[in-house]
């Protein structure tokens, strides 16, 4: 399946293992089994195709492990006399930001008209700046309790998305820890398969330094 819009990259890791011969499909199957053994909650796995360059360029297949907005795209490919492995942890952005902004504007207009009929135009003008954020917060709080991650479209709203996230859906220790747990678990699965391949080929295992990812916007909003 196509990879879709590129996610915002949070962290990245790569390494070329010279002298290692492996099949990409076999590598992906082994990683999927390693991920499945870890019984990660609320995750799914699929294969996605990313263009090597522009729209008309060839595509390369990646293994994707997905949890909510988080995606972990894994690449395994022969290169020269070795085998190249990389992964990208990213956060998907909702394509419905403009729709959410339009719905928010319509909702405010409806709220303003109802207030004007109930309390009059002048008092409605005074109350609206206070009631609109309160109604939005109550609505967001209720729906979030029913379906986590539903407000991705609100976060993606043009102009107002950043304010919504800052006020109603900020980054928390829990969210950051959950992201770290997801990254650590899938990374451990990849490392397990890579260690098995290098060990069976008589190659040295990676050092702890070689296993460390490159953090990008991990704590960004």
Rosetta constraint file for C-alpha pairs under 8 A:
AtomPair CA 1 CA 47 HARMONIC 6.44 0.50
AtomPair CA 1 CA 48 HARMONIC 4.91 0.50
AtomPair CA 1 CA 49 HARMONIC 5.94 0.50
AtomPair CA 2 CA 48 HARMONIC 5.36 0.50
AtomPair CA 2 CA 49 HARMONIC 4.85 0.50
AtomPair CA 2 CA 50 HARMONIC 6.69 0.50
AtomPair CA 3 CA 48 HARMONIC 4.89 0.50
AtomPair CA 3 CA 49 HARMONIC 5.22 0.50
AtomPair CA 3 CA 50 HARMONIC 5.56 0.50
AtomPair CA 5 CA 92 HARMONIC 7.79 0.50
AtomPair CA 6 CA 92 HARMONIC 7.37 0.50
AtomPair CA 7 CA 71 HARMONIC 7.81 0.50
AtomPair CA 7 CA 90 HARMONIC 5.17 0.50
AtomPair CA 7 CA 91 HARMONIC 5.14 0.50
AtomPair CA 7 CA 92 HARMONIC 4.51 0.50
AtomPair CA 7 CA 93 HARMONIC 6.56 0.50
AtomPair CA 8 CA 90 HARMONIC 5.08 0.50
AtomPair CA 8 CA 91 HARMONIC 5.09 0.50
AtomPair CA 8 CA 92 HARMONIC 6.40 0.50
AtomPair CA 8 CA 93 HARMONIC 7.57 0.50
AtomPair CA 9 CA 88 HARMONIC 6.74 0.50
AtomPair CA 9 CA 89 HARMONIC 5.93 0.50
AtomPair CA 9 CA 90 HARMONIC 4.20 0.50
AtomPair CA 9 CA 91 HARMONIC 6.59 0.50
AtomPair CA 9 CA 216 HARMONIC 6.78 0.50
AtomPair CA 9 CA 217 HARMONIC 6.89 0.50
AtomPair CA 10 CA 88 HARMONIC 7.68 0.50
AtomPair CA 10 CA 89 HARMONIC 5.57 0.50
AtomPair CA 10 CA 90 HARMONIC 5.14 0.50
AtomPair CA 10 CA 91 HARMONIC 7.15 0.50
AtomPair CA 10 CA 215 HARMONIC 6.22 0.50
AtomPair CA 10 CA 216 HARMONIC 5.03 0.50
AtomPair CA 10 CA 217 HARMONIC 4.82 0.50
AtomPair CA 10 CA 218 HARMONIC 4.60 0.50
AtomPair CA 11 CA 88 HARMONIC 6.09 0.50
AtomPair CA 11 CA 89 HARMONIC 5.25 0.50
AtomPair CA 11 CA 90 HARMONIC 7.08 0.50
AtomPair CA 11 CA 213 HARMONIC 6.42 0.50
AtomPair CA 11 CA 214 HARMONIC 5.39 0.50
AtomPair CA 11 CA 215 HARMONIC 4.30 0.50
AtomPair CA 11 CA 216 HARMONIC 5.20 0.50
AtomPair CA 11 CA 217 HARMONIC 7.22 0.50
AtomPair CA 11 CA 218 HARMONIC 6.60 0.50
AtomPair CA 12 CA 86 HARMONIC 7.48 0.50
AtomPair CA 12 CA 87 HARMONIC 5.80 0.50
AtomPair CA 12 CA 88 HARMONIC 4.61 0.50
AtomPair CA 12 CA 89 HARMONIC 6.23 0.50
AtomPair CA 12 CA 213 HARMONIC 5.55 0.50
AtomPair CA 12 CA 214 HARMONIC 5.06 0.50
AtomPair CA 12 CA 215 HARMONIC 6.55 0.50
AtomPair CA 12 CA 216 HARMONIC 7.66 0.50
AtomPair CA 13 CA 86 HARMONIC 5.43 0.50
AtomPair CA 13 CA 87 HARMONIC 5.43 0.50
AtomPair CA 13 CA 88 HARMONIC 6.72 0.50
AtomPair CA 13 CA 211 HARMONIC 7.88 0.50
AtomPair CA 13 CA 212 HARMONIC 7.30 0.50
AtomPair CA 13 CA 213 HARMONIC 4.71 0.50
AtomPair CA 13 CA 214 HARMONIC 5.94 0.50
AtomPair CA 14 CA 84 HARMONIC 7.48 0.50
AtomPair CA 14 CA 85 HARMONIC 5.62 0.50
AtomPair CA 14 CA 86 HARMONIC 3.94 0.50
AtomPair CA 14 CA 87 HARMONIC 6.47 0.50
AtomPair CA 15 CA 84 HARMONIC 5.96 0.50
AtomPair CA 15 CA 85 HARMONIC 5.56 0.50
AtomPair CA 15 CA 86 HARMONIC 6.40 0.50
AtomPair CA 16 CA 79 HARMONIC 7.95 0.50
AtomPair CA 16 CA 82 HARMONIC 6.65 0.50
AtomPair CA 16 CA 83 HARMONIC 5.84 0.50
AtomPair CA 16 CA 84 HARMONIC 4.35 0.50
AtomPair CA 16 CA 85 HARMONIC 6.37 0.50
AtomPair CA 17 CA 82 HARMONIC 5.32 0.50
AtomPair CA 17 CA 83 HARMONIC 5.25 0.50
AtomPair CA 17 CA 84 HARMONIC 6.14 0.50
AtomPair CA 17 CA 85 HARMONIC 7.90 0.50
AtomPair CA 18 CA 81 HARMONIC 5.99 0.50
AtomPair CA 18 CA 82 HARMONIC 4.04 0.50
AtomPair CA 18 CA 83 HARMONIC 6.54 0.50
AtomPair CA 19 CA 81 HARMONIC 5.54 0.50
AtomPair CA 19 CA 82 HARMONIC 4.78 0.50
AtomPair CA 19 CA 83 HARMONIC 7.60 0.50
AtomPair CA 19 CA 203 HARMONIC 7.86 0.50
AtomPair CA 20 CA 81 HARMONIC 7.11 0.50
AtomPair CA 20 CA 82 HARMONIC 4.73 0.50
AtomPair CA 20 CA 83 HARMONIC 5.51 0.50
AtomPair CA 20 CA 197 HARMONIC 7.71 0.50
AtomPair CA 20 CA 198 HARMONIC 6.88 0.50
AtomPair CA 20 CA 201 HARMONIC 6.74 0.50
AtomPair CA 20 CA 203 HARMONIC 7.82 0.50
AtomPair CA 21 CA 78 HARMONIC 7.12 0.50
AtomPair CA 21 CA 81 HARMONIC 7.48 0.50
AtomPair CA 21 CA 82 HARMONIC 5.99 0.50
AtomPair CA 21 CA 83 HARMONIC 6.03 0.50
AtomPair CA 22 CA 26 HARMONIC 7.38 0.50
AtomPair CA 22 CA 27 HARMONIC 6.98 0.50
AtomPair CA 22 CA 78 HARMONIC 7.10 0.50
AtomPair CA 22 CA 83 HARMONIC 6.63 0.50
AtomPair CA 22 CA 197 HARMONIC 7.88 0.50
AtomPair CA 23 CA 27 HARMONIC 6.00 0.50
AtomPair CA 23 CA 77 HARMONIC 7.54 0.50
AtomPair CA 23 CA 78 HARMONIC 7.63 0.50
AtomPair CA 24 CA 28 HARMONIC 6.14 0.50
AtomPair CA 24 CA 76 HARMONIC 5.22 0.50
AtomPair CA 24 CA 77 HARMONIC 5.55 0.50
AtomPair CA 24 CA 78 HARMONIC 7.54 0.50
AtomPair CA 25 CA 29 HARMONIC 6.17 0.50
AtomPair CA 26 CA 30 HARMONIC 6.21 0.50
AtomPair CA 27 CA 31 HARMONIC 6.24 0.50
AtomPair CA 27 CA 76 HARMONIC 6.79 0.50
AtomPair CA 27 CA 193 HARMONIC 7.48 0.50
AtomPair CA 28 CA 32 HARMONIC 6.10 0.50
AtomPair CA 28 CA 63 HARMONIC 6.31 0.50
AtomPair CA 28 CA 76 HARMONIC 7.43 0.50
AtomPair CA 29 CA 33 HARMONIC 6.31 0.50
AtomPair CA 30 CA 34 HARMONIC 6.21 0.50
AtomPair CA 30 CA 193 HARMONIC 6.45 0.50
AtomPair CA 31 CA 35 HARMONIC 6.10 0.50
AtomPair CA 31 CA 189 HARMONIC 6.04 0.50
AtomPair CA 31 CA 190 HARMONIC 5.82 0.50
AtomPair CA 31 CA 193 HARMONIC 6.18 0.50
AtomPair CA 32 CA 36 HARMONIC 6.08 0.50
AtomPair CA 32 CA 45 HARMONIC 7.56 0.50
AtomPair CA 33 CA 37 HARMONIC 6.21 0.50
AtomPair CA 34 CA 38 HARMONIC 6.75 0.50
AtomPair CA 34 CA 189 HARMONIC 5.10 0.50
AtomPair CA 34 CA 190 HARMONIC 7.66 0.50
AtomPair CA 34 CA 192 HARMONIC 7.48 0.50
AtomPair CA 34 CA 193 HARMONIC 7.43 0.50
AtomPair CA 35 CA 39 HARMONIC 7.02 0.50
AtomPair CA 35 CA 40 HARMONIC 7.34 0.50
AtomPair CA 35 CA 185 HARMONIC 7.66 0.50
AtomPair CA 35 CA 186 HARMONIC 6.27 0.50
AtomPair CA 35 CA 189 HARMONIC 5.58 0.50
AtomPair CA 36 CA 40 HARMONIC 7.20 0.50
AtomPair CA 38 CA 185 HARMONIC 7.43 0.50
AtomPair CA 40 CA 182 HARMONIC 7.91 0.50
AtomPair CA 40 CA 185 HARMONIC 7.85 0.50
AtomPair CA 42 CA 67 HARMONIC 5.96 0.50
AtomPair CA 42 CA 68 HARMONIC 7.60 0.50
AtomPair CA 43 CA 65 HARMONIC 6.74 0.50
AtomPair CA 43 CA 66 HARMONIC 5.39 0.50
AtomPair CA 43 CA 67 HARMONIC 4.61 0.50
AtomPair CA 43 CA 68 HARMONIC 7.61 0.50
AtomPair CA 44 CA 65 HARMONIC 5.77 0.50
AtomPair CA 44 CA 66 HARMONIC 5.25 0.50
AtomPair CA 44 CA 67 HARMONIC 6.72 0.50
AtomPair CA 45 CA 63 HARMONIC 7.33 0.50
AtomPair CA 45 CA 64 HARMONIC 5.58 0.50
AtomPair CA 45 CA 65 HARMONIC 4.57 0.50
AtomPair CA 45 CA 66 HARMONIC 6.25 0.50
AtomPair CA 46 CA 63 HARMONIC 6.10 0.50
AtomPair CA 46 CA 64 HARMONIC 5.24 0.50
AtomPair CA 46 CA 65 HARMONIC 6.71 0.50
AtomPair CA 47 CA 61 HARMONIC 6.55 0.50
AtomPair CA 47 CA 62 HARMONIC 5.67 0.50
AtomPair CA 47 CA 63 HARMONIC 4.71 0.50
AtomPair CA 47 CA 64 HARMONIC 5.74 0.50
AtomPair CA 48 CA 61 HARMONIC 5.68 0.50
AtomPair CA 48 CA 62 HARMONIC 5.30 0.50
AtomPair CA 48 CA 63 HARMONIC 6.38 0.50
AtomPair CA 48 CA 64 HARMONIC 6.58 0.50
AtomPair CA 49 CA 59 HARMONIC 5.75 0.50
AtomPair CA 49 CA 60 HARMONIC 5.42 0.50
AtomPair CA 49 CA 61 HARMONIC 4.49 0.50
AtomPair CA 49 CA 62 HARMONIC 6.12 0.50
AtomPair CA 50 CA 59 HARMONIC 5.28 0.50
AtomPair CA 50 CA 60 HARMONIC 5.40 0.50
AtomPair CA 50 CA 61 HARMONIC 6.48 0.50
AtomPair CA 50 CA 62 HARMONIC 7.37 0.50
AtomPair CA 51 CA 55 HARMONIC 6.68 0.50
AtomPair CA 51 CA 56 HARMONIC 7.94 0.50
AtomPair CA 51 CA 57 HARMONIC 5.93 0.50
AtomPair CA 51 CA 58 HARMONIC 5.78 0.50
AtomPair CA 51 CA 59 HARMONIC 4.27 0.50
AtomPair CA 51 CA 60 HARMONIC 6.29 0.50
AtomPair CA 52 CA 57 HARMONIC 5.96 0.50
AtomPair CA 52 CA 58 HARMONIC 5.77 0.50
AtomPair CA 52 CA 59 HARMONIC 5.61 0.50
AtomPair CA 52 CA 60 HARMONIC 6.53 0.50
AtomPair CA 53 CA 57 HARMONIC 5.38 0.50
AtomPair CA 53 CA 58 HARMONIC 7.44 0.50
AtomPair CA 61 CA 75 HARMONIC 7.39 0.50
AtomPair CA 62 CA 73 HARMONIC 6.07 0.50
AtomPair CA 62 CA 74 HARMONIC 5.42 0.50
AtomPair CA 62 CA 75 HARMONIC 5.04 0.50
AtomPair CA 62 CA 76 HARMONIC 7.55 0.50
AtomPair CA 63 CA 73 HARMONIC 5.66 0.50
AtomPair CA 63 CA 74 HARMONIC 5.01 0.50
AtomPair CA 63 CA 75 HARMONIC 6.61 0.50
AtomPair CA 64 CA 71 HARMONIC 6.54 0.50
AtomPair CA 64 CA 72 HARMONIC 5.49 0.50
AtomPair CA 64 CA 73 HARMONIC 4.47 0.50
AtomPair CA 64 CA 74 HARMONIC 6.24 0.50
AtomPair CA 65 CA 71 HARMONIC 5.80 0.50
AtomPair CA 65 CA 72 HARMONIC 5.03 0.50
AtomPair CA 65 CA 73 HARMONIC 6.56 0.50
AtomPair CA 65 CA 186 HARMONIC 7.91 0.50
AtomPair CA 66 CA 70 HARMONIC 5.81 0.50
AtomPair CA 66 CA 71 HARMONIC 4.43 0.50
AtomPair CA 66 CA 72 HARMONIC 6.22 0.50
AtomPair CA 67 CA 71 HARMONIC 6.35 0.50
AtomPair CA 68 CA 149 HARMONIC 6.85 0.50
AtomPair CA 69 CA 91 HARMONIC 5.36 0.50
AtomPair CA 69 CA 92 HARMONIC 5.06 0.50
AtomPair CA 69 CA 93 HARMONIC 7.37 0.50
AtomPair CA 69 CA 149 HARMONIC 7.47 0.50
AtomPair CA 70 CA 89 HARMONIC 7.17 0.50
AtomPair CA 70 CA 90 HARMONIC 5.78 0.50
AtomPair CA 70 CA 91 HARMONIC 4.61 0.50
AtomPair CA 70 CA 92 HARMONIC 6.31 0.50
AtomPair CA 70 CA 179 HARMONIC 7.67 0.50
AtomPair CA 71 CA 88 HARMONIC 8.00 0.50
AtomPair CA 71 CA 89 HARMONIC 5.84 0.50
AtomPair CA 71 CA 90 HARMONIC 5.34 0.50
AtomPair CA 71 CA 91 HARMONIC 6.17 0.50
AtomPair CA 71 CA 92 HARMONIC 7.12 0.50
AtomPair CA 72 CA 87 HARMONIC 6.78 0.50
AtomPair CA 72 CA 88 HARMONIC 5.68 0.50
AtomPair CA 72 CA 89 HARMONIC 4.54 0.50
AtomPair CA 72 CA 90 HARMONIC 6.47 0.50
AtomPair CA 72 CA 183 HARMONIC 7.65 0.50
AtomPair CA 72 CA 186 HARMONIC 7.68 0.50
AtomPair CA 73 CA 87 HARMONIC 5.46 0.50
AtomPair CA 73 CA 88 HARMONIC 5.18 0.50
AtomPair CA 73 CA 89 HARMONIC 6.50 0.50
AtomPair CA 74 CA 85 HARMONIC 7.53 0.50
AtomPair CA 74 CA 86 HARMONIC 5.88 0.50
AtomPair CA 74 CA 87 HARMONIC 4.28 0.50
AtomPair CA 74 CA 88 HARMONIC 6.56 0.50
AtomPair CA 75 CA 84 HARMONIC 7.72 0.50
AtomPair CA 75 CA 85 HARMONIC 5.56 0.50
AtomPair CA 75 CA 86 HARMONIC 5.14 0.50
AtomPair CA 75 CA 87 HARMONIC 6.03 0.50
AtomPair CA 76 CA 83 HARMONIC 7.04 0.50
AtomPair CA 76 CA 84 HARMONIC 5.67 0.50
AtomPair CA 76 CA 85 HARMONIC 4.61 0.50
AtomPair CA 76 CA 86 HARMONIC 6.73 0.50
AtomPair CA 77 CA 83 HARMONIC 5.70 0.50
AtomPair CA 77 CA 84 HARMONIC 5.23 0.50
AtomPair CA 77 CA 85 HARMONIC 6.69 0.50
AtomPair CA 78 CA 82 HARMONIC 5.93 0.50
AtomPair CA 78 CA 83 HARMONIC 4.33 0.50
AtomPair CA 78 CA 84 HARMONIC 5.97 0.50
AtomPair CA 79 CA 83 HARMONIC 5.47 0.50
AtomPair CA 79 CA 84 HARMONIC 6.18 0.50
AtomPair CA 89 CA 183 HARMONIC 7.14 0.50
AtomPair CA 93 CA 152 HARMONIC 6.99 0.50
AtomPair CA 93 CA 153 HARMONIC 7.90 0.50
AtomPair CA 93 CA 156 HARMONIC 6.68 0.50
AtomPair CA 94 CA 152 HARMONIC 5.58 0.50
AtomPair CA 94 CA 153 HARMONIC 5.16 0.50
AtomPair CA 94 CA 156 HARMONIC 6.12 0.50
AtomPair CA 95 CA 153 HARMONIC 6.94 0.50
AtomPair CA 95 CA 156 HARMONIC 7.44 0.50
AtomPair CA 96 CA 100 HARMONIC 6.18 0.50
AtomPair CA 96 CA 153 HARMONIC 5.07 0.50
AtomPair CA 96 CA 156 HARMONIC 7.21 0.50
AtomPair CA 96 CA 157 HARMONIC 7.74 0.50
AtomPair CA 97 CA 101 HARMONIC 6.22 0.50
AtomPair CA 97 CA 152 HARMONIC 7.98 0.50
AtomPair CA 97 CA 153 HARMONIC 4.61 0.50
AtomPair CA 97 CA 154 HARMONIC 5.95 0.50
AtomPair CA 97 CA 155 HARMONIC 7.19 0.50
AtomPair CA 97 CA 156 HARMONIC 4.46 0.50
AtomPair CA 97 CA 157 HARMONIC 3.99 0.50
AtomPair CA 97 CA 158 HARMONIC 6.52 0.50
AtomPair CA 97 CA 161 HARMONIC 7.92 0.50
AtomPair CA 98 CA 102 HARMONIC 6.17 0.50
AtomPair CA 98 CA 156 HARMONIC 7.80 0.50
AtomPair CA 98 CA 157 HARMONIC 5.66 0.50
AtomPair CA 98 CA 158 HARMONIC 6.49 0.50
AtomPair CA 99 CA 103 HARMONIC 6.15 0.50
AtomPair CA 99 CA 153 HARMONIC 7.86 0.50
AtomPair CA 99 CA 157 HARMONIC 8.00 0.50
AtomPair CA 100 CA 104 HARMONIC 6.06 0.50
AtomPair CA 100 CA 153 HARMONIC 5.90 0.50
AtomPair CA 100 CA 154 HARMONIC 5.70 0.50
AtomPair CA 100 CA 157 HARMONIC 6.36 0.50
AtomPair CA 101 CA 105 HARMONIC 6.25 0.50
AtomPair CA 101 CA 154 HARMONIC 7.16 0.50
AtomPair CA 101 CA 157 HARMONIC 5.53 0.50
AtomPair CA 101 CA 158 HARMONIC 7.16 0.50
AtomPair CA 101 CA 160 HARMONIC 7.80 0.50
AtomPair CA 102 CA 106 HARMONIC 6.25 0.50
AtomPair CA 103 CA 107 HARMONIC 6.07 0.50
AtomPair CA 104 CA 108 HARMONIC 6.22 0.50
AtomPair CA 105 CA 109 HARMONIC 6.25 0.50
AtomPair CA 106 CA 110 HARMONIC 6.21 0.50
AtomPair CA 107 CA 111 HARMONIC 6.11 0.50
AtomPair CA 108 CA 112 HARMONIC 6.02 0.50
AtomPair CA 108 CA 132 HARMONIC 6.58 0.50
AtomPair CA 109 CA 113 HARMONIC 6.20 0.50
AtomPair CA 110 CA 114 HARMONIC 6.22 0.50
AtomPair CA 111 CA 115 HARMONIC 6.15 0.50
AtomPair CA 111 CA 128 HARMONIC 7.85 0.50
AtomPair CA 111 CA 132 HARMONIC 7.58 0.50
AtomPair CA 112 CA 116 HARMONIC 6.08 0.50
AtomPair CA 112 CA 124 HARMONIC 6.57 0.50
AtomPair CA 112 CA 125 HARMONIC 7.83 0.50
AtomPair CA 112 CA 128 HARMONIC 6.55 0.50
AtomPair CA 113 CA 117 HARMONIC 6.34 0.50
AtomPair CA 114 CA 118 HARMONIC 6.25 0.50
AtomPair CA 115 CA 119 HARMONIC 5.76 0.50
AtomPair CA 115 CA 120 HARMONIC 6.84 0.50
AtomPair CA 115 CA 121 HARMONIC 7.51 0.50
AtomPair CA 115 CA 124 HARMONIC 5.25 0.50
AtomPair CA 115 CA 128 HARMONIC 7.88 0.50
AtomPair CA 116 CA 120 HARMONIC 4.38 0.50
AtomPair CA 116 CA 121 HARMONIC 4.50 0.50
AtomPair CA 116 CA 122 HARMONIC 7.76 0.50
AtomPair CA 116 CA 123 HARMONIC 7.56 0.50
AtomPair CA 116 CA 124 HARMONIC 5.26 0.50
AtomPair CA 117 CA 121 HARMONIC 7.49 0.50
AtomPair CA 119 CA 123 HARMONIC 6.09 0.50
AtomPair CA 119 CA 124 HARMONIC 6.37 0.50
AtomPair CA 120 CA 124 HARMONIC 6.03 0.50
AtomPair CA 121 CA 125 HARMONIC 6.23 0.50
AtomPair CA 122 CA 126 HARMONIC 6.68 0.50
AtomPair CA 123 CA 127 HARMONIC 6.16 0.50
AtomPair CA 124 CA 128 HARMONIC 5.74 0.50
AtomPair CA 125 CA 129 HARMONIC 7.57 0.50
AtomPair CA 126 CA 130 HARMONIC 7.97 0.50
AtomPair CA 127 CA 131 HARMONIC 6.04 0.50
AtomPair CA 128 CA 132 HARMONIC 5.68 0.50
AtomPair CA 129 CA 133 HARMONIC 7.11 0.50
AtomPair CA 130 CA 134 HARMONIC 6.65 0.50
AtomPair CA 131 CA 135 HARMONIC 6.03 0.50
AtomPair CA 132 CA 136 HARMONIC 6.18 0.50
AtomPair CA 133 CA 137 HARMONIC 6.06 0.50
AtomPair CA 134 CA 138 HARMONIC 6.19 0.50
AtomPair CA 135 CA 139 HARMONIC 6.07 0.50
AtomPair CA 136 CA 140 HARMONIC 5.98 0.50
AtomPair CA 137 CA 141 HARMONIC 5.92 0.50
AtomPair CA 137 CA 168 HARMONIC 6.64 0.50
AtomPair CA 138 CA 142 HARMONIC 6.14 0.50
AtomPair CA 139 CA 143 HARMONIC 6.21 0.50
AtomPair CA 140 CA 144 HARMONIC 5.88 0.50
AtomPair CA 140 CA 151 HARMONIC 7.31 0.50
AtomPair CA 140 CA 168 HARMONIC 7.83 0.50
AtomPair CA 141 CA 145 HARMONIC 6.34 0.50
AtomPair CA 142 CA 146 HARMONIC 6.75 0.50
AtomPair CA 143 CA 147 HARMONIC 6.13 0.50
AtomPair CA 143 CA 148 HARMONIC 7.93 0.50
AtomPair CA 143 CA 150 HARMONIC 7.32 0.50
AtomPair CA 144 CA 148 HARMONIC 5.02 0.50
AtomPair CA 144 CA 149 HARMONIC 6.78 0.50
AtomPair CA 144 CA 150 HARMONIC 6.33 0.50
AtomPair CA 144 CA 151 HARMONIC 7.28 0.50
AtomPair CA 151 CA 155 HARMONIC 6.44 0.50
AtomPair CA 152 CA 156 HARMONIC 6.28 0.50
AtomPair CA 153 CA 157 HARMONIC 6.38 0.50
AtomPair CA 154 CA 161 HARMONIC 5.82 0.50
AtomPair CA 154 CA 164 HARMONIC 7.03 0.50
AtomPair CA 155 CA 160 HARMONIC 7.88 0.50
AtomPair CA 155 CA 161 HARMONIC 4.27 0.50
AtomPair CA 155 CA 162 HARMONIC 6.46 0.50
AtomPair CA 155 CA 164 HARMONIC 6.27 0.50
AtomPair CA 155 CA 165 HARMONIC 5.72 0.50
AtomPair CA 156 CA 161 HARMONIC 5.20 0.50
AtomPair CA 156 CA 162 HARMONIC 7.89 0.50
AtomPair CA 157 CA 161 HARMONIC 4.33 0.50
AtomPair CA 157 CA 162 HARMONIC 7.91 0.50
AtomPair CA 159 CA 163 HARMONIC 7.96 0.50
AtomPair CA 160 CA 164 HARMONIC 6.13 0.50
AtomPair CA 161 CA 165 HARMONIC 6.20 0.50
AtomPair CA 162 CA 166 HARMONIC 6.14 0.50
AtomPair CA 163 CA 167 HARMONIC 6.10 0.50
AtomPair CA 164 CA 168 HARMONIC 5.53 0.50
AtomPair CA 164 CA 169 HARMONIC 6.72 0.50
AtomPair CA 165 CA 169 HARMONIC 4.37 0.50
AtomPair CA 165 CA 170 HARMONIC 5.24 0.50
AtomPair CA 166 CA 170 HARMONIC 5.00 0.50
AtomPair CA 170 CA 221 HARMONIC 7.95 0.50
AtomPair CA 171 CA 175 HARMONIC 6.29 0.50
AtomPair CA 171 CA 176 HARMONIC 7.07 0.50
AtomPair CA 171 CA 221 HARMONIC 6.92 0.50
AtomPair CA 172 CA 176 HARMONIC 6.26 0.50
AtomPair CA 173 CA 177 HARMONIC 5.90 0.50
AtomPair CA 174 CA 178 HARMONIC 6.03 0.50
AtomPair CA 175 CA 179 HARMONIC 6.22 0.50
AtomPair CA 176 CA 180 HARMONIC 6.20 0.50
AtomPair CA 176 CA 219 HARMONIC 7.34 0.50
AtomPair CA 177 CA 181 HARMONIC 6.08 0.50
AtomPair CA 178 CA 182 HARMONIC 6.20 0.50
AtomPair CA 179 CA 183 HARMONIC 6.15 0.50
AtomPair CA 180 CA 184 HARMONIC 5.94 0.50
AtomPair CA 181 CA 185 HARMONIC 6.04 0.50
AtomPair CA 182 CA 186 HARMONIC 6.32 0.50
AtomPair CA 183 CA 187 HARMONIC 5.84 0.50
AtomPair CA 184 CA 188 HARMONIC 5.95 0.50
AtomPair CA 185 CA 189 HARMONIC 6.43 0.50
AtomPair CA 186 CA 190 HARMONIC 6.37 0.50
AtomPair CA 187 CA 191 HARMONIC 6.12 0.50
AtomPair CA 188 CA 192 HARMONIC 6.01 0.50
AtomPair CA 189 CA 193 HARMONIC 6.48 0.50
AtomPair CA 190 CA 194 HARMONIC 6.18 0.50
AtomPair CA 191 CA 195 HARMONIC 5.93 0.50
AtomPair CA 191 CA 211 HARMONIC 7.83 0.50
AtomPair CA 192 CA 196 HARMONIC 6.28 0.50
AtomPair CA 193 CA 197 HARMONIC 6.26 0.50
AtomPair CA 194 CA 198 HARMONIC 6.12 0.50
AtomPair CA 195 CA 199 HARMONIC 5.83 0.50
AtomPair CA 195 CA 205 HARMONIC 6.09 0.50
AtomPair CA 195 CA 206 HARMONIC 7.60 0.50
AtomPair CA 196 CA 200 HARMONIC 6.07 0.50
AtomPair CA 197 CA 201 HARMONIC 6.20 0.50
AtomPair CA 198 CA 202 HARMONIC 6.16 0.50
AtomPair CA 198 CA 203 HARMONIC 4.90 0.50
AtomPair CA 198 CA 204 HARMONIC 6.61 0.50
AtomPair CA 198 CA 205 HARMONIC 6.43 0.50
AtomPair CA 199 CA 203 HARMONIC 5.78 0.50
AtomPair CA 199 CA 204 HARMONIC 6.91 0.50
AtomPair CA 199 CA 205 HARMONIC 6.82 0.50
AtomPair CA 206 CA 210 HARMONIC 5.81 0.50
AtomPair CA 206 CA 211 HARMONIC 6.64 0.50
AtomPair CA 207 CA 211 HARMONIC 6.54 0.50
AtomPair CA 208 CA 212 HARMONIC 6.77 0.50
